[in-house]
């Protein structure tokens, strides 16, 4: 098959699928961690790394605006991203 034979997806669909996959992975990881006893395995599911821009507030005298963004990655969110990527590749 030629490269042009595959249906092209919009970047919005790809981005949204990956975001939803990461969110579902995080939720499922938190649910699994609820059922586990305290220990290393529970910490493994709950441990995360946070990355982003700290909130910055601009006071405009009439009002204020706050800008910022923070992403939180955990093992389960990475697994969710992988599953979402698999679905994107599988359902062409």
ROLUM-829481 format. One record per residue (C-alpha): residue number from 1; residue in three letters; x, y, z. Coordinates in steps of 0.001 Angstrom, whole numbers, plus 524288, in hexadecimal, padded with zeros to 5 digits. Example, Ala and Ser with C-alpha at 12.3 -4.5 7.8 and 13.67 -1.06 7.14 Angstrom:
% ROLUM-829481
<site><seq>1</seq><type>ALA</type><east>8300C</east><north>7EE6C</north><up>81E78</up></site>
<site><seq>2</seq><type>SER</type><east>83566</east><north>7FBDC</north><up>81BE4</up></site>
This chain:
% ROLUM-829481
<site><seq>1</seq><type>UNK</type><east>80000</east><north>80000</north><up>80000</up></site>
<site><seq>2</seq><type>UNK</type><east>80482</east><north>80D8C</north><up>7FD05</up></site>
<site><seq>3</seq><type>UNK</type><east>805DF</east><north>81782</north><up>807BB</up></site>
<site><seq>4</seq><type>UNK</type><east>7FACA</east><north>81FA9</north><up>80227</up></site>
<site><seq>5</seq><type>UNK</type><east>7F134</east><north>8143B</north><up>80328</up></site>
<site><seq>6</seq><type>UNK</type><east>7EF77</east><north>815E9</north><up>811C3</up></site>
<site><seq>7</seq><type>UNK</type><east>7E4CE</east><north>81EDF</north><up>816AD</up></site>
<site><seq>8</seq><type>UNK</type><east>7EA94</east><north>82B47</north><up>81C5A</up></site>
<site><seq>9</seq><type>UNK</type><east>7E63D</east><north>82F35</north><up>829F1</up></site>
<site><seq>10</seq><type>UNK</type><east>7E587</east><north>83CE3</north><up>82EF5</up></site>
<site><seq>11</seq><type>UNK</type><east>7EF29</east><north>8409D</north><up>8397B</up></site>
<site><seq>12</seq><type>UNK</type><east>7E3CB</east><north>84417</north><up>84268</up></site>
<site><seq>13</seq><type>UNK</type><east>7DEAB</east><north>8360D</north><up>84220</up></site>
<site><seq>14</seq><type>UNK</type><east>7EC31</east><north>8308A</north><up>844F2</up></site>
<site><seq>15</seq><type>UNK</type><east>7EEA5</east><north>83A39</north><up>84FFA</up></site>
<site><seq>16</seq><type>UNK</type><east>7E154</east><north>837FA</north><up>8563B</up></site>
<site><seq>17</seq><type>UNK</type><east>7E2C9</east><north>8292F</north><up>85566</up></site>
<site><seq>18</seq><type>UNK</type><east>7EFF4</east><north>829BE</north><up>85C38</up></site>
<site><seq>19</seq><type>UNK</type><east>7EAE3</east><north>83306</north><up>866C0</up></site>
<site><seq>20</seq><type>UNK</type><east>7DF06</east><north>82A5F</north><up>8694A</up></site>
<site><seq>21</seq><type>UNK</type><east>7E7D1</east><north>81E5A</north><up>869D0</up></site>
<site><seq>22</seq><type>UNK</type><east>7F0B4</east><north>824BF</north><up>873D1</up></site>
<site><seq>23</seq><type>UNK</type><east>7E51A</east><north>8293A</north><up>87BFC</up></site>
<site><seq>24</seq><type>UNK</type><east>7DEC6</east><north>81BCB</north><up>87BD4</up></site>
<site><seq>25</seq><type>UNK</type><east>7EBC7</east><north>8158A</north><up>87F4F</up></site>
<site><seq>26</seq><type>UNK</type><east>7ED2A</east><north>81EA8</north><up>88AEE</up></site>
<site><seq>27</seq><type>UNK</type><east>7DF54</east><north>81BE1</north><up>88FA5</up></site>
<site><seq>28</seq><type>UNK</type><east>7E11C</east><north>80D2E</north><up>88E4E</up></site>
<site><seq>29</seq><type>UNK</type><east>7EE34</east><north>80DE2</north><up>8955A</up></site>
<site><seq>30</seq><type>UNK</type><east>7E805</east><north>8155B</north><up>8A094</up></site>
<site><seq>31</seq><type>UNK</type><east>7DCF4</east><north>80B70</north><up>8A157</up></site>
<site><seq>32</seq><type>UNK</type><east>7E6A3</east><north>8001F</north><up>8A1B0</up></site>
<site><seq>33</seq><type>UNK</type><east>7EE6A</east><north>80714</north><up>8AC42</up></site>
<site><seq>34</seq><type>UNK</type><east>7E21B</east><north>80879</north><up>8B49A</up></site>
<site><seq>35</seq><type>UNK</type><east>7E0E3</east><north>7F9C0</north><up>8B565</up></site>
<site><seq>36</seq><type>UNK</type><east>7EF10</east><north>7F736</north><up>8B8B8</up></site>
<site><seq>37</seq><type>UNK</type><east>7F4A6</east><north>7F6A7</north><up>8C672</up></site>
<site><seq>38</seq><type>UNK</type><east>7FEFD</east><north>80090</north><up>8CA75</up></site>
<site><seq>39</seq><type>UNK</type><east>80C11</east><north>7FCF6</north><up>8C4B9</up></site>
<site><seq>40</seq><type>UNK</type><east>81538</east><north>7FDF5</north><up>8B94D</up></site>
<site><seq>41</seq><type>UNK</type><east>80B54</east><north>7F9F3</north><up>8AEF1</up></site>
<site><seq>42</seq><type>UNK</type><east>8018C</east><north>80449</north><up>8B34F</up></site>
<site><seq>43</seq><type>UNK</type><east>80C35</east><north>80EB3</north><up>8B344</up></site>
<site><seq>44</seq><type>UNK</type><east>81012</east><north>80A3A</north><up>8A59F</up></site>
<site><seq>45</seq><type>UNK</type><east>80260</east><north>80D0E</north><up>8A088</up></site>
<site><seq>46</seq><type>UNK</type><east>800FF</east><north>819EA</north><up>8A7E9</up></site>
<site><seq>47</seq><type>UNK</type><east>80E76</east><north>81FC6</north><up>8A570</up></site>
<site><seq>48</seq><type>UNK</type><east>80E74</east><north>82A70</north><up>89B23</up></site>
<site><seq>49</seq><type>UNK</type><east>8170C</east><north>834D8</north><up>8951F</up></site>
<site><seq>50</seq><type>UNK</type><east>811BE</east><north>8428C</north><up>89365</up></site>
<site><seq>51</seq><type>UNK</type><east>816AB</east><north>84B9D</north><up>888B4</up></site>
<site><seq>52</seq><type>UNK</type><east>8122F</east><north>858E0</north><up>88426</up></site>
<site><seq>53</seq><type>UNK</type><east>811AE</east><north>86780</north><up>8860F</up></site>
<site><seq>54</seq><type>UNK</type><east>80E99</east><north>86CD8</north><up>89375</up></site>
<site><seq>55</seq><type>UNK</type><east>802B7</east><north>875C2</north><up>8940A</up></site>
<site><seq>56</seq><type>UNK</type><east>80575</east><north>8841C</north><up>89124</up></site>
<site><seq>57</seq><type>UNK</type><east>7FB56</east><north>88E5C</north><up>894C3</up></site>
<site><seq>58</seq><type>UNK</type><east>7FA44</east><north>89B4F</north><up>88D8A</up></site>
<site><seq>59</seq><type>UNK</type><east>7F2D7</east><north>8A5C7</north><up>894FF</up></site>
<site><seq>60</seq><type>UNK</type><east>7EBE5</east><north>8AF11</north><up>88BAE</up></site>
<site><seq>61</seq><type>UNK</type><east>7E5FF</east><north>8B7D2</north><up>8963F</up></site>
<site><seq>62</seq><type>UNK</type><east>7D85C</east><north>8B4B8</north><up>8911B</up></site>
<site><seq>63</seq><type>UNK</type><east>7DA83</east><north>8A628</north><up>8924A</up></site>
<site><seq>64</seq><type>UNK</type><east>7E537</east><north>89C1E</north><up>89246</up></site>
<site><seq>65</seq><type>UNK</type><east>7E906</east><north>8913B</north><up>8890A</up></site>
<site><seq>66</seq><type>UNK</type><east>7F07D</east><north>884F8</north><up>88CE0</up></site>
<site><seq>67</seq><type>UNK</type><east>7F851</east><north>87CF3</north><up>88313</up></site>
<site><seq>68</seq><type>UNK</type><east>7FE92</east><north>86FC2</north><up>88554</up></site>
<site><seq>69</seq><type>UNK</type><east>7FE7B</east><north>86182</north><up>8819D</up></site>
<site><seq>70</seq><type>UNK</type><east>802D3</east><north>85536</north><up>8888C</up></site>
<site><seq>71</seq><type>UNK</type><east>80376</east><north>8474F</north><up>8833A</up></site>
<site><seq>72</seq><type>UNK</type><east>803EA</east><north>83BBC</north><up>88C76</up></site>
<site><seq>73</seq><type>UNK</type><east>80937</east><north>82ECB</north><up>88764</up></site>
<site><seq>74</seq><type>UNK</type><east>8083B</east><north>821D7</north><up>88E6F</up></site>
<site><seq>75</seq><type>UNK</type><east>80B23</east><north>813EA</north><up>88A67</up></site>
<site><seq>76</seq><type>UNK</type><east>7FCC7</east><north>81161</north><up>887DF</up></site>
<site><seq>77</seq><type>UNK</type><east>7FB67</east><north>81DA2</north><up>87F77</up></site>
<site><seq>78</seq><type>UNK</type><east>806FD</east><north>81938</north><up>8772D</up></site>
<site><seq>79</seq><type>UNK</type><east>80068</east><north>80BE5</north><up>87590</up></site>
<site><seq>80</seq><type>UNK</type><east>7F3DF</east><north>812F9</north><up>871A4</up></site>
<site><seq>81</seq><type>UNK</type><east>7FB7F</east><north>81AD0</north><up>86784</up></site>
<site><seq>82</seq><type>UNK</type><east>80117</east><north>80E27</north><up>8621A</up></site>
<site><seq>83</seq><type>UNK</type><east>7F3A7</east><north>807E7</north><up>860FC</up></site>
<site><seq>84</seq><type>UNK</type><east>7EE30</east><north>8141E</north><up>85A61</up></site>
<site><seq>85</seq><type>UNK</type><east>7F99A</east><north>81411</north><up>850C9</up></site>
<site><seq>86</seq><type>UNK</type><east>7F700</east><north>805BA</north><up>84DF1</up></site>
<site><seq>87</seq><type>UNK</type><east>7E8BE</east><north>808D7</north><up>84ADD</up></site>
<site><seq>88</seq><type>UNK</type><east>7ECF3</east><north>813ED</north><up>841E8</up></site>
<site><seq>89</seq><type>UNK</type><east>7F608</east><north>80AB3</north><up>83A9A</up></site>
<site><seq>90</seq><type>UNK</type><east>7EC84</east><north>7FF45</north><up>83A62</up></site>
<site><seq>91</seq><type>UNK</type><east>7E05C</east><north>806A8</north><up>835D8</up></site>
<site><seq>92</seq><type>UNK</type><east>7E558</east><north>80D4B</north><up>82996</up></site>
